[in-house]
């Protein structure tokens, strides 16, 4: 939260940055309490990263979002409603933030947006640990792979290896294989024994555990090799 600097317009203006699940629900709450916010989002359509929409989506919502398809549809519908009821600025990036104002860019045009209250709902981003060859053409992050699939309806490939740690690894591998990509392998780089140590925490979230087991079982049932305890030494290629 930030206040306008001295001498700025005293009229209150609430700005929400991000139109993913958190930003959409926050904006809805503000509207219910009589506050019409300005919503700034870099994407052309609401949904955020997990529920990202494409201009020409491929397949059904169930195919694109898996177990989360009903939540995705609810967020999309809420975002469409906000576009009619709030000051919704899609395809707009915040490139600088200062006390009391944001610097925006849209279609190459710059704009300064003053605010009296600021809510950041910018979501999560990939955490990529550098390794030799990580900047080579053909090496992408999991988030980048999801963006291509959801917003552009295409997959990297034709042959692709997924490597990393965490639940997103198996989710994206499953999404790509379901979309017809040739997934050569899934390399889980978590240290040996980490899953055993995490078992008590996983058991406390049975829904999440069931999803993970489903993705893992589906990949193996469809002939995708899954290797645990892998180590990435380098990516090589031209």
Secondary structure by P-SEA (a helix, b strand, c coil): cccccccccccbbbbbccccaaaaaaaaaaaaaccbbbbbbccccccccccccccccccccccccccaaaaaaaaaaaaaaaaaccccccccccccccccbbbbbcccbbbbbbbcbbbbcccccccccccccccccccccaaaaaaaaaccccccccbbbbbbbcaaaaaaaaaaaaacccccbbbbcccccccccaaaaaaacaaaaaaaaaaaaaaaaabbbbbccccccccccc
